[in-house]
């Protein structure tokens, strides 16, 4: 006998394709990640199916025979959801729905569902709804059957959060809504530019944490800033960008941004939709690539992150490679090899604090502009300059001496600040 609760639970079968030419991720590893995504969205995974072929079937992705086999499996295991590990074309989705009598979604729809659950800020919610509508628009069947399968009945893939209101099936209405959301996004991003202006004026350096989802970015963010940001052992725990200030060993202040995690097979539309969320990384002076050193797909995850960084146009920024979760390693052999393969990398445990002092030292040296030690002789009528140096986040007054001819100041200064007081420099020290 089935209870009401049983009927509400999303019981999923996962489907993966191992292509003859595919490299990097094995289909089993990718399906394991898909399982974590599905569970993160609230589904119970009953099992998985793998098909090996040279190319995806243009009609059913896995071929009609395999689709019929999946339909029988759903009936046997009483599954009510099938999740494909790759993005399905509108026609593939339509043909699969003719064979498999349960709800069908792909990896993209699943990730969008998780984003919809996690988005907290206004911008995040707008971006999710916009991405969902752009994804859904080409998948509207003429009779509306695809929409009813994907968007009706609740559960995963049904536009949670801002998209829970009834979706107009008319394409024109959807396009109008997309246009409205794009205008809202532009307004939000314009406001952020205004908020960013004082930061630029005060020359406060910005470092952005980037990395694969669940690599420990938020745990490191909290360890450095005491921000209390949600840090959970789950995929996409952080979606909305957060920026906080913290002080480095040489007493300079720096802004640190925590950003949404990346994942393999992240479709271009999703990257484009969340370009605004990744904006802090685009404006950063240095990127801190946090990687889970204990993960079996460490190298593949790093490659996926680098691919997304290139796609959003910031692959050439200075990067500090940080291997996190060293407390989970059984020995130091892997770290020794990684140190050889990634010169200048840092090994830490954000959870225990191991290696954080070394990380701060490296960030101090490589993440910030070099400071020059100078002696200044400032006339008393220009004494206000000393307060400006002291207030600057990029310079530091070390010593003041009041003489008859003026105030002698020993200071550490970055080039932009130094340019404004160069006429008072009497000596540059090593």
C-alpha positions as CSV (number, residue, x, y, z in Angstrom):
1,X,0.0,0.0,0.0
2,X,1.3,3.5,-0.9
3,X,1.0,6.4,1.4
4,X,0.5,10.1,0.2
5,X,4.2,10.7,1.2
6,X,5.3,7.9,-1.1
7,X,3.5,9.6,-4.0
8,X,5.1,13.0,-3.3
9,X,8.7,11.7,-3.2
10,X,10.7,12.1,-6.5
11,X,12.0,8.5,-7.2
12,X,14.6,8.8,-9.9
13,X,16.4,6.6,-12.5
14,X,19.6,8.2,-13.8
15,X,20.7,7.7,-17.4
16,X,24.2,8.3,-18.7
17,X,25.9,7.9,-22.1
18,X,29.5,6.8,-22.5
19,X,30.6,8.0,-25.9
20,X,33.4,6.3,-27.7
21,X,35.4,9.4,-28.0
22,X,34.8,10.8,-24.5
23,X,37.8,11.6,-22.3
24,X,38.2,12.9,-18.8
25,X,35.2,11.9,-16.7
26,X,34.1,8.3,-16.9
27,X,30.3,7.9,-17.2
28,X,30.2,6.1,-13.8
29,X,31.9,9.1,-12.1
30,X,29.6,11.6,-13.9
31,X,26.5,9.6,-12.8
32,X,27.8,9.6,-9.2
33,X,27.9,13.3,-9.3
34,X,24.4,13.4,-10.9
35,X,23.2,11.3,-8.0
36,X,24.6,13.8,-5.5
37,X,22.8,16.6,-7.5
38,X,19.5,14.7,-7.5
39,X,19.7,14.0,-3.8
40,X,20.7,17.6,-3.2
41,X,17.4,18.6,-5.0
42,X,15.4,16.3,-2.8
43,X,15.1,13.1,-5.0
44,X,15.6,9.5,-4.0
45,X,17.8,7.7,-6.6
46,X,16.6,4.2,-7.2
47,X,19.2,3.2,-9.8
48,X,21.0,4.1,-13.0
49,X,21.3,3.0,-16.6
50,X,24.4,3.4,-18.9
51,X,24.6,3.0,-22.6
52,X,27.8,3.0,-24.5
53,X,27.7,4.2,-28.1
54,X,29.8,6.3,-30.5
55,X,27.3,9.2,-30.8
56,X,24.1,10.2,-29.1
57,X,21.0,9.1,-30.9
58,X,19.5,12.2,-32.7
59,X,16.0,11.0,-31.9
60,X,16.0,9.5,-28.4
61,X,19.5,10.3,-27.2
62,X,20.0,6.7,-26.1
63,X,18.1,5.0,-28.9
64,X,14.5,3.9,-28.9
65,X,15.2,0.4,-27.7
66,X,17.1,1.7,-24.6
67,X,14.3,4.2,-24.0
68,X,11.8,1.3,-23.9
69,X,14.1,-0.6,-21.5
70,X,14.1,2.5,-19.2
71,X,10.3,2.7,-19.4
72,X,10.1,-0.9,-18.2
73,X,12.6,-0.2,-15.4
74,X,10.5,2.8,-14.2
75,X,7.5,0.5,-14.0
76,X,9.3,-2.2,-12.2
77,X,10.9,0.1,-9.6
78,X,7.9,2.5,-9.4
79,X,10.1,5.4,-10.5
80,X,8.4,8.7,-11.3
81,X,11.4,10.6,-12.6
82,X,14.1,10.0,-15.2
83,X,17.2,12.3,-15.2
84,X,19.6,12.3,-18.1
85,X,23.2,13.3,-17.4
86,X,23.5,15.4,-20.6
87,X,21.4,18.2,-22.0
88,X,18.6,16.9,-24.2
89,X,17.5,18.7,-27.3
90,X,13.8,19.7,-27.5
91,X,13.1,16.9,-30.1
92,X,14.9,14.3,-28.0
93,X,12.9,15.2,-25.0
94,X,9.7,15.0,-27.0
95,X,10.5,11.6,-28.5
96,X,11.5,10.2,-25.1
97,X,8.2,11.4,-23.5
98,X,6.4,9.4,-26.1
99,X,8.1,6.2,-24.9
100,X,8.7,6.8,-21.1
101,X,5.5,7.6,-19.2
102,X,7.1,9.6,-16.3
103,X,8.6,13.0,-15.9
104,X,11.9,13.4,-17.8
105,X,14.5,16.1,-17.1
106,X,18.2,16.6,-18.0
107,X,21.2,17.8,-16.0
108,X,20.6,21.4,-17.0
109,X,17.0,21.4,-15.6
110,X,18.2,19.7,-12.4
111,X,20.9,22.3,-11.8
112,X,18.4,25.1,-12.5
113,X,16.1,23.5,-9.9
114,X,18.9,23.5,-7.3
115,X,19.7,27.1,-8.1
116,X,16.0,28.0,-7.7
117,X,16.0,26.4,-4.2
118,X,19.2,28.1,-3.1
119,X,18.9,31.6,-4.6
120,X,18.3,34.2,-1.8
121,X,19.1,37.6,-3.3
122,X,16.9,39.4,-5.7
123,X,19.4,39.1,-8.5
124,X,19.9,35.4,-7.9
125,X,16.1,34.8,-8.1
126,X,15.9,36.9,-11.3
127,X,18.8,35.0,-12.9
128,X,17.2,31.6,-12.0
129,X,13.8,32.5,-13.5
130,X,15.4,34.0,-16.6
131,X,17.6,30.9,-17.2
132,X,14.6,28.6,-16.6
133,X,12.4,30.5,-19.1
134,X,15.2,30.6,-21.7
135,X,15.7,26.8,-21.2
136,X,12.0,26.1,-21.3
137,X,11.0,28.2,-24.3
138,X,12.3,26.0,-27.1
139,X,11.0,22.9,-25.3
140,X,7.3,24.0,-25.5
141,X,5.5,21.5,-27.7
142,X,2.8,22.7,-30.0
143,X,0.1,21.1,-27.9
144,X,1.7,22.1,-24.6
145,X,2.5,18.5,-23.6
146,X,6.1,19.2,-23.0
147,X,5.3,22.1,-20.8
148,X,2.8,20.0,-18.7
149,X,5.4,17.3,-18.3
150,X,8.2,19.7,-17.3
151,X,6.4,22.5,-15.6
152,X,3.4,20.9,-14.0
153,X,2.7,18.8,-11.0
154,X,5.4,20.1,-8.8
155,X,8.8,18.6,-7.9
156,X,12.2,18.8,-9.6
157,X,12.4,20.7,-12.8
158,X,9.2,22.6,-12.3
159,X,10.4,26.2,-11.8
160,X,10.5,26.5,-8.1
161,X,10.7,29.8,-6.2
162,X,10.0,32.8,-8.4
163,X,8.6,30.5,-11.1
164,X,6.0,28.8,-9.0
165,X,3.2,30.9,-10.4
166,X,1.3,29.6,-13.5
167,X,3.5,29.8,-16.6
168,X,1.7,31.2,-19.6
169,X,2.0,28.7,-22.4
170,X,1.9,31.3,-25.0
171,X,5.4,31.9,-26.4
172,X,4.8,35.6,-26.7
173,X,4.1,36.0,-23.0
174,X,7.2,34.0,-22.1
175,X,9.3,36.3,-24.4
176,X,7.8,39.3,-22.8
177,X,8.7,38.0,-19.3
178,X,12.2,37.3,-20.5
179,X,12.5,40.9,-21.7
180,X,11.3,42.2,-18.3
181,X,13.7,40.0,-16.4
182,X,16.6,41.1,-18.6
183,X,15.8,44.8,-17.9
184,X,15.7,44.0,-14.1
185,X,19.1,42.3,-14.4
186,X,20.5,45.3,-16.1
187,X,19.2,47.6,-13.3
188,X,20.6,45.4,-10.6
189,X,24.0,45.2,-12.3
190,X,24.0,49.0,-12.8
191,X,23.4,49.5,-9.1
192,X,26.3,47.1,-8.3
193,X,28.6,49.2,-10.5
194,X,27.6,52.2,-8.3
195,X,28.4,50.3,-5.1
196,X,31.7,49.1,-6.6
197,X,32.9,52.7,-7.4
198,X,34.0,53.6,-3.8
199,X,36.0,50.4,-3.8
200,X,37.8,51.4,-6.9
201,X,38.4,54.9,-5.7
202,X,39.9,53.6,-2.4
203,X,42.0,51.1,-4.3
204,X,40.9,48.2,-2.0
205,X,42.2,45.0,-3.7
206,X,39.7,42.3,-4.4
207,X,40.4,38.5,-4.3
208,X,37.7,36.1,-5.5
209,X,37.3,32.5,-4.4
210,X,36.5,30.2,-7.4
211,X,36.4,26.5,-7.7
212,X,34.3,23.4,-8.2
213,X,31.1,23.1,-6.2
214,X,31.7,21.7,-2.7
215,X,35.4,22.3,-2.8
216,X,35.3,24.2,0.5
217,X,35.3,27.8,-0.7
218,X,32.7,29.0,1.9
219,X,34.6,27.2,4.7
220,X,37.8,29.0,3.7
221,X,35.8,32.3,3.4
222,X,34.5,31.9,6.9
223,X,37.9,30.9,8.3
224,X,39.4,34.2,6.8
225,X,36.6,36.6,7.5
226,X,34.5,35.2,10.3
227,X,31.5,35.9,8.1
228,X,29.3,33.0,9.2
229,X,28.4,32.1,5.6
230,X,26.5,28.8,5.1
231,X,29.1,26.1,4.5
232,X,27.7,22.7,4.0
233,X,29.0,19.4,2.6
234,X,26.6,19.6,-0.4
235,X,26.7,20.8,-4.0
236,X,25.8,24.4,-4.6
237,X,25.5,25.4,-1.0
238,X,26.5,28.9,-2.0
239,X,24.8,30.7,-5.0
240,X,24.7,34.4,-4.2
241,X,28.0,36.2,-4.2
242,X,29.2,37.6,-0.8
243,X,32.0,40.1,-0.2
244,X,33.8,40.7,3.1
245,X,36.9,42.6,4.2
246,X,39.8,41.0,6.1
247,X,43.3,42.0,7.1
248,X,46.5,40.4,5.8
249,X,49.7,39.8,7.8
250,X,51.2,43.2,6.7
251,X,48.0,44.9,8.0
252,X,46.7,45.7,4.6
253,X,43.0,45.2,4.1
254,X,41.7,43.2,1.2
255,X,38.2,42.3,0.0
256,X,37.3,38.6,-0.4
257,X,34.4,37.4,-2.6
258,X,32.8,34.0,-2.3
259,X,31.2,32.9,-5.6
260,X,29.0,30.1,-6.9
261,X,30.8,26.8,-7.5
262,X,31.3,25.4,-11.0
263,X,30.5,21.9,-12.2
264,X,31.3,19.8,-15.3
265,X,28.9,19.8,-18.2
266,X,27.7,23.3,-17.3
267,X,25.8,24.4,-20.4
268,X,26.8,27.7,-22.1
269,X,23.3,29.1,-21.4
270,X,23.7,28.5,-17.7
271,X,27.1,30.2,-17.6
272,X,25.7,33.2,-19.6
273,X,22.7,33.4,-17.2
274,X,24.9,33.6,-14.2
275,X,27.5,35.9,-15.6
276,X,26.3,38.6,-13.2
277,X,26.7,36.3,-10.2
278,X,30.3,35.7,-11.3
279,X,30.9,39.5,-11.7
280,X,33.0,39.8,-8.6
281,X,35.4,37.2,-10.0
282,X,35.6,39.3,-13.2
283,X,36.6,42.4,-11.3
284,X,39.0,40.7,-8.9
285,X,42.7,41.5,-8.8
286,X,43.5,37.9,-8.2
287,X,41.6,34.6,-8.3
288,X,41.9,31.9,-5.5
289,X,41.2,28.6,-7.1
290,X,40.1,26.3,-4.3
291,X,40.2,22.5,-5.1
292,X,39.2,19.5,-3.1
293,X,42.5,17.6,-3.0
294,X,40.7,14.5,-1.6
295,X,38.3,14.1,-4.5
296,X,39.0,11.2,-6.9
297,X,38.2,13.6,-9.9
298,X,40.5,16.4,-8.7
299,X,42.2,17.0,-12.0
300,X,39.0,16.8,-14.0
301,X,37.3,19.2,-11.6
302,X,40.2,21.7,-12.0
303,X,39.9,21.4,-15.8
304,X,36.2,22.1,-15.6
305,X,36.8,25.2,-13.5
306,X,39.5,26.5,-15.9
307,X,37.1,25.9,-18.8
308,X,34.4,28.1,-17.2
309,X,36.9,30.8,-16.3
310,X,38.0,31.0,-19.9
311,X,34.4,31.0,-21.1
312,X,33.6,34.1,-19.0
313,X,36.7,35.8,-20.1
314,X,38.9,35.7,-16.9
315,X,41.1,32.7,-17.6
316,X,44.2,35.0,-17.9
317,X,43.8,36.6,-14.4
318,X,46.5,35.9,-11.8
319,X,45.5,32.7,-10.0
320,X,46.6,31.2,-6.6
321,X,46.0,27.5,-6.6
322,X,44.8,26.2,-3.2
323,X,44.5,22.5,-2.5
324,X,41.9,22.2,0.3
325,X,40.9,19.3,2.6
326,X,44.4,18.0,3.2
327,X,43.0,16.6,6.5
328,X,41.2,14.0,4.5
329,X,44.4,12.7,2.8
330,X,45.8,9.3,4.0
331,X,49.4,10.4,3.2
332,X,51.4,13.3,1.8
333,X,52.5,11.6,-1.4
334,X,49.7,13.2,-3.5
335,X,50.5,16.6,-2.2
336,X,54.2,16.2,-3.1
337,X,53.3,15.4,-6.7
338,X,50.8,18.3,-6.9
339,X,53.4,20.7,-5.5
340,X,55.7,19.7,-8.4
341,X,52.8,19.9,-11.0
342,X,51.4,23.2,-9.7
343,X,54.4,25.4,-8.7
344,X,53.4,28.1,-6.2
345,X,50.3,26.2,-5.0
346,X,49.3,26.1,-1.3
347,X,48.0,23.1,0.7
348,X,45.4,23.9,3.4
349,X,42.6,22.6,5.5
350,X,40.0,25.3,5.8
351,X,38.2,23.1,8.4
352,X,41.2,22.6,10.8
353,X,43.1,25.8,9.9
354,X,46.2,23.9,8.7
355,X,48.2,25.9,6.2
356,X,46.2,29.1,6.5
357,X,49.2,31.2,7.7
358,X,51.1,30.1,4.6
359,X,48.1,30.9,2.4
360,X,47.9,34.4,3.8
361,X,51.6,34.9,3.2
362,X,51.3,33.8,-0.4
363,X,48.2,36.0,-0.9
364,X,50.1,38.9,0.7
365,X,53.0,38.4,-1.8
366,X,51.2,37.5,-5.0
367,X,47.7,38.8,-4.6
368,X,48.5,42.4,-3.8
369,X,50.6,45.1,-5.5
370,X,54.2,45.5,-4.2
371,X,54.7,48.3,-1.6
372,X,57.7,50.6,-1.8
373,X,59.4,51.8,1.4
374,X,59.9,55.6,1.2
375,X,61.0,58.6,3.3
376,X,58.9,61.7,2.8
377,X,59.4,65.3,4.0
378,X,56.0,66.9,4.2
379,X,55.6,70.7,4.9
380,X,53.3,71.5,7.9
381,X,50.8,73.2,5.6
382,X,50.4,69.9,3.7
383,X,50.1,67.8,6.9
384,X,46.7,66.5,5.8
385,X,48.5,64.2,3.4
386,X,49.7,62.1,6.3
387,X,46.1,61.4,7.3
388,X,45.3,60.4,3.7
389,X,48.2,57.9,3.7
390,X,47.1,56.5,7.0
391,X,43.5,56.2,5.8
392,X,44.5,54.4,2.6
393,X,44.0,50.7,2.5
394,X,47.1,50.2,0.4
395,X,49.7,52.2,2.3
396,X,51.0,52.3,5.8
397,X,52.7,55.0,7.9
398,X,55.6,53.4,9.9
399,X,57.1,56.5,11.6
400,X,56.7,60.2,12.0
401,X,59.3,62.8,13.1
402,X,58.5,66.5,13.5
403,X,61.4,68.7,12.3
404,X,61.8,72.4,11.8
405,X,61.5,72.1,8.0
406,X,58.5,69.7,8.1
407,X,57.3,66.3,9.0
408,X,59.6,63.3,8.1
409,X,57.5,60.2,7.4
410,X,58.6,56.7,6.8
411,X,55.9,54.8,4.9
412,X,55.1,51.7,2.8
413,X,53.2,52.8,-0.3
414,X,51.8,51.2,-3.5
415,X,52.4,53.0,-6.8
416,X,49.0,54.8,-7.1
417,X,49.4,56.4,-3.6
418,X,53.1,57.1,-4.2
419,X,52.3,59.0,-7.4
420,X,50.2,61.5,-5.5
421,X,53.0,62.4,-3.0
422,X,56.1,61.9,-5.2
423,X,57.1,65.5,-4.9
424,X,57.7,64.9,-1.1
425,X,59.9,61.8,-1.5
426,X,63.4,62.2,-0.2
427,X,64.6,58.6,-0.3
428,X,63.4,55.2,-1.5
429,X,64.5,52.3,0.7
430,X,64.9,48.6,-0.2
